[in-house]
Amino acid sequence: MLAALRSQIIVLSRLSLLSALLMLPSLVFALTSSTGSVVEAKAFGTPIGISVGFFLVTAAVLRRERPQLREIKDGFLCVVLAWVQFVVLGALPFWLSGHLPTFVDGLFESVSGYTTCGASTFRSVEVLPQGILLWRAITHFAGGLGIIALSVAILPALGAGGVVLFRSEVQSSVFEDRIRPRIKETAIALLVIYSGLVLLQAALLWAFGGMTAFEGFVHACATLSTGGFSTRDASLAAFPASAQWITCVFMFLGATSFLLHGRALKGEGAAHLRNEEFRAFVLLVVGAIVLMTILVHGRPEAGAAGIGEIHVLDPSQRSGDWSTSIRDAAFQVLTCVTCTGFATANFDRWPDAARFLLVALMLIGGCTGSTAGGIKVSRMVVFVRMVGRELQQLLRPSRIVTVRFGQNVVPSDALISVATLIALYLGIVAIGAFLLTLLEIPLIESASGAIASMGCVGPGLGSIGPAGNYADIGAGAKLVLCGLMLTGRLEIYAVLALFALLRRRR
């Protein structure tokens, strides 16, 4: 036990060094940008100093130790502690710079950034300096494929412990799949694909989307990570239709398995089409867009495409023709099902049927192996087939019916795991919503906020919808939402394993 504790301290110290490296670009912007200041530079310098100090002290005291996290329970514990470490250090710049009034507000923003939730406590982001805006984007970028996967690729010195951490972080697929035979190579390949798509979208937004290079990079980080932080209060409604369509494409790519992207780049052109989850995801998205377009077209409450008309850059976005309805429907469907959290319309003013559909899409989420949140499409497909199997066996008890996913028969233990996770997911959402109501948050905000936080979507309904933010809710409610965001991002089991481990050690 003592050896495992020492290994965890070593791993956490090295991850703290990574946290410092992630903050360096924002520190440079704070020192050199026209919008920067000394206070802002100190706000970034303080956590960098703490991180580097922790690493140096640990390296001096445990210089002969090598991290060996051989047991999966130690990997789970280290994953959770690493996320806590990252979000606490990440909160300091928001708070120490004075742009957020309390540490809880800064913690909420940091958790939302790293978990790629995209919910914000800033009343206006357009008044923020570039250093803070860049830091929000970097938290999305780092959290997109998981800080631990990033660490395995960048810090190979983690050794055997890195393997356990990677398996603890990336375990959302029903069937294990890799691009490369070794985990480290897989992590590096995923990061290369992820970074390449970010740079490609940034270039397209800069060239064709009416954005500056800085805005293009920030929005690309938020899109591929399926995060949602923007540089404008009106989100993507502040940019032309071309930027919205580009973002739609990359939201879809971000919510698709990066393992499939890797196979396609290796020359397996039909890798996506052969994947059953991807085909189900395409059908879900297309069907939802068609239904949403029908629901919102011609409705008076859906007449304005922008979050607020005064923010809309392109006046043609307010027209009520079919092209506008299709674009609004496609964007809002994709931003909810991919759990990104951007918006080009105040969907809280849409018909109840449309709002219900969007909330349902938030629960489902994207594909496994992607940056999207939610329950995941593969689990929903397996669950629906489980229900179908039970109905068939109820009608014909002597018949043996198997559940297939792709070319494989899903084993019984995997079926139990899927059903258990879905039940846990919905149960935790219900508990979170109940806790929020105890803290005097209205029912609509409590229910939608719990779903949006657990799925790492961002905006909910009511005052926390696309036209609002989370600034006015209390500190207790923000902490509850932080817990939901972290639990949803860590796929539930890592958090439950931590509680079980702590209970066992009493």
N, C-alpha and C positions, 0 to 999 in steps of 0.2 A: 504494500500500500504506500509506503514511504517513497519507494522508487518511482511509482506511478505519479505521486504528487510532485516529485522533483522534475519528472519529465514534463508534466503539464505546465509547471512554472517556466521551464525552458522554452516550450512551444509558445506560451503566451507572451514571453519576452520578445521572441522573434516576430510574432505577429504584431506586437506593439511597435516594433521598428517599421514594419510594413505600414502601419497606421500613420507614422511620422512621414514616410515617403509619399503617401497619398496626399498629405496636407501641403507638401512643399510647393506645388504649382500655385495653390491659393495664396500661400505666403508671398511668393514672388509677385503675384498680381497685387497683393495688398501693399507691397513696397514700391512697385513701379507704375501701377495703373493710376490714371488721373482721378479715379473714384476711390482709391485706397487711402488709408490713414495710419498713423502710428498706433492708435488704439486697435485697429483691425489687425495690424501686423503682430502686436502683442497677443491678441486673441488666438492667433494661429501658432505663435512661437511658444506659448505656454504648454499646450498639449504635446507639441513636438518635443519640447524639453523633457516633459514627464516620460514620454515614450522612450526616448533615447536613454534617459537616465535609468529606467527600469531595465532596458536591455543591457547596458554596460554593467550595472550592479550584478545582474544575474550571470552575465558572462564571466565576471571576476570571481564570484562565489562558487559557481558550478561549472567552472571552465573545463573540467575533466569529464563531466557527465555528458552522455548522449541520450537524447529522448527516445524512449522505447514504449510507445503506447500499444501494447500487444492485444489488449482486451477491448472489445467493442464498447463496453460500458465506460471505459476511460476516454474513448473517442467521443462518445455522446457528451460526457461531462465537459470535455475540452472544447467541443463545438459551441455549447451553450455559453461557457465562460468567455470564449473568444468573441462571440457576438455581443455579449454584455460589455466587454472591454472596448470593442470598437465603437459601440453606440455612445458609451459614456464619454470617451475621448472625443468623439465626433460632435458631441453636444456643446463642448466648451467654446469653440469659435462663435457659435450663434449667440451664446449667453454673454461671454466676456466682451464681445464687440459692442454690446449694448443694443443690438437690433432686436433681441427678444428679452422681455423683462425678467423672466425667471429661468432657473436651471431646468425645471420641468418642461417649459416650452421648448428650450433647446434640445432636451432629451427627446421630446416628441418629434421634433423636426429631424433629428439624427436617426431615430428608429425608423421613421417614415422613409428617409432617404436610403438607408442601408437595406431595409426590407423591400425597397422599391414599391412602397405603398403610394407615395405621392401626396398624401394628406399634408396640409400645411397649417401652421399657426401664424404665418405672416399675413397681415391684413392687406399689404400691397408688396409685391415683389419688384415692381418697377422702380422703387426708390432704393433698392439694395445695391451696394457696390459690386463690381464684377468679381472680386475675390470671394464673396459669400455666395454669389450665384454659381461660380465655378465649383465651390466646395459642395454645394447641393448636387451638382451634376456628377461630381466624382463619387459621392456616396452612392448614387444610382449605378454608376459604372462598376464600382467595386462589388456592390451587392447583387448585380445582375446574374452572374453565374455562381455567386457564392464566394465569400471572402476566403473560405477554406480551400476551394479549388484554385483560386488565384494564388494562395500561399504555396500550395504544392508545386505550382508551376514556377513561381519566382524564387521560393526559398527551398531548394532541394535539400538543404541541410537538415530539414525536418526528418529525413530518413524514414525508417519504418513507421514512425508516428504519423508521417504525412499520408501514408496509405490508409491507416485507420481513420484519420480525419476525413479524407476524401470519401471513403465509403460511408461515413456517418453523415456527411453533408449531402452527397448525391446518391440518394437511394429511393427516388420516387417512381422509377419504372417498375411495371409489373414483371417484366423480364429484363435481366441484366443485359446491357449492350454497350459495346465500346467501339470507338473508331480505331484505336491503337491497342496493341496487346498489353501495354503497361499503363498504369494509372497516371503516372507523371506525364507520359507522352500524350495521353488523352486530355489531361488538363491543359497542357500547352496548346494542343490542337484546337480545343474549344475556345481558348482565349484568343488565338489568332483569328479564328472565324468571327468571333464576337467583335473583336477590335476592328477587323476589316469591314464588317457591316456598319459599325458606328461611323468610321471614316467615310464610307461610301455615302451613307445618308447625309452626313454633315456637308459633303461636297455638293450633293444634289439640292439640298435646302438652300445652300449659299448661291448656287448657280441658277436655280429655277424657282425657289420658294420665297423669294423676297426677304431673306434673312441675311444678317451679317455672318461672317465666318464664326464669330463667337456664339451667336444665337444658334447657328446651325449645329455646332458641336454640342451645346447644352441640350438642345432638343433631341439630337441623335442619341446621346447618352440616356436620356429619359425614355426614348422610344424603344431601343433595343433591349433595355433592361426592364421594359414594361413598367416604368416608374411613374412619370407624369409631371415632374417639376418643370415649370416653364419660366421664361423670362418676362412674360406678360401676364397681367391680371386676367385678361380675357382668354388665356391659354391659346390654342391654335386658331380661335376665332379672330385673333388679331392679325392673321396672315392670310394671303390669298388662297384661293381654292387649290392651286397647284401644290402648295405646302401641305395642305390637308390630305390630298391624295397620296403624295409621297409618304407621309407619315402613316397612312392606312396600310400601305404595302409593307413598311418595315415593322409596324405593330404586329402584323400577321406573321412575318418572319421571326420576330422575337418570341411569339407564342408557339412556334413550331419547334420540334426537337432539334437541337443543334447537332445531335448525332446524325440526323438525316441530312442536314446541311453538309456535314463533313463527308458523308458517303457520296453525296452528289458531286462535291468538289474532287473526290477521288476518281470520278468517272462513272459512278453508278447513277446514270441519269434518271432512272425510274425508281430510285430509292424512296422518294416521297410517295409515289403512286402505289407502290407495293405495301406501304405501311397502313394498316387498318385504322389506327388512331388518326393519322393525318386525313384519310378519306372521310372519317366521321366528323373531324373538325371542319373540313371544307363544307360538308353538307350542313352542319350546324350554323356556320357563319352565313352561308348563302341563304338558307331558309330564314334565318333571323332577320337578315337585311331586307328580304322581300316582304316579310310580314311587317317589319317596322316601317318600311316605306308606305305601305297601305294604311297603317295606323295613324301616321303623322301627316300625310299629305292632305293639304287643304284645311287642316285644323287651325282655328284662330290662335290657339295657345302655342302652336308651333310655327307661327308666322315669322318670328325673328330668329335667324340662324345664329346670331351672336349671343354670347353670355350677357352682354349689355350693348345696346346699339351704339353707344358712344365710343365703344372700343373697336368696333368692326372696321377693318382696314379696307375691305373690298365691298362696296355698296351692293354689288350684284349678289352677294351672299344672302341678302334679305328678300330676294325674290321668291315667289311661292310656286315656281314651276317644278316639274317632275325632277329635273336634274338637281335642283337644290334639295329636294326631299330625299332623293337617293343618296346624295353626298352626306347630308346630315344623318340619315339613318345608318349608312355604312360606317361613318366615323364613330357614332355613339355605340353601335353594336360592337365594333372592333375594340374600342377603348374599354368597354365593360367586359367582354369575354376574354380579352387578353390581360385584363386587370391593369391597364396602363394608367387610366385616370385623367387623360386629356379630355377636353370638351370643346365643341364648336357650337353647341346649343344648350340652352338651359332645359335639359330634359326633365327637370322637376316640374315644368309647366306642361309637359306632354300628357296625353290621356293616361288613365290609370292602367289600362292594358299594356301600354308601351312601357311604363315605369316598372310594372310587374315583370315583363319580359327582360328588361335590363338587369333587374335584381337577380333573376334566375340565371342569367348569363354570368353575373359576378360569382355566383356559387359554383358554377360548372368550371370556369376557368379555361386555360389553354392545354397544350399537350405536355406530357411528361418529358423531361429532358430539356425543357424550355425555361425561359425566365419568368413565365406567367405564374400567377397564383391560382387559387381556387382548388376544388377537389380534383380536377384534371379529367380530361375527356376519356382517357383509357379506363379509369376507374368507373366512370359513369356508364360506359359501354358494357363493361363486365357486370356491373350491378344490374343493369336492365336485363341482361341475358340470364343472370341469376334468378330474377323475378320470373322471367319467362319459363325457365326450367322448373321452378316450383309450381307454376300453374299447370304445366304439362304433366308433372308427376302427380299433381292433385287429381287431374282428370283421368290419368292412366297410371295408377300406382306401380304396376309391374314393369313399366318402361324405365330404362336407364338412360338418362339424358346428361350429356356432358356440356360444359361451357367452354367454348373455344374463343380464342383471341388471336387473330392472325392465323398462322399455321399451327398453333399450339393449343393443346388442351390445358386449361388453367387448373392446376392442382387444387385440392380442397383447402390446403392451408393458405394458399394465395387468395382464394375466394373469401375465406374467413377474415383475412387481413384487410381486404378491400371493404367488406361490409363493416368491419369494426372501425376502420378509419373514417368512413363516411358517417357512421353513427357518432363517433367522437367529434368529428368536425362540426356537425349540426348541433350536437350537445353543447360544445364549447361556445358556439355562436349564441345559443339560447341563454347560457349562463352569463355571457358577456353582456347581452342585451338587458337581461334582468338586473345585473349590477348597475348598468347605466341608468335604468329607471329608478333604482334606489337612490342614485345620486341626482335625482330630479331632472334628468334629461328626458324630453318628450319622447313618446313611444316611437314615432316615425324616425326621429333622429337616432334613438337607441337601437332599433332593429336594423336600420340601414347602415348605421355606423359600425355596428358589430360585424355585419356581413362584409362591408367594404374593408374593414381593418383586417379581419381574418383572411380574406382573399387578397389582401394587399392591393386593393383597387384605388382607394383614395376618397373621392367624393361619394357621399351618400345621397339622402333626400332631405328636404326641408332646409334648415339653416346651414347644414353641412353639405349641401348639394353643390353643383358646379358653379353656382353664382355666389356661394358663400365660402366659409373656411371653418377651421376648428379653433379659432382664436378665443371665442367667447365661452367655450365650455370650461368647467372647473378643472383644477389640477388632478383631483381624484379620478375624474372621468378620462382625462388624458393618459393617466397611468394605466387604467384598465385597457384603453385602446392600444397602448404600447405593448402590453402583455399579449393582446390578441394578434397584433402585427408580428411579433416575434414568434408566437406559437404557430401561426399560419406559415410563416417563412421557413421555419424549421421542421415543417411537415409533422407536427404534433408529437411523433414518437420520440424525438430527441428530448423534448421537454418532459414528457412523461417518464422517460428513462432516467432523467436527472432526478426527478422527485422520488422515483423508486430507489435509486441509488442512495440518496440522502436518507431515506427512511431506513434502508438496510444498515447504514453505518451508525445509526443511533445506538 
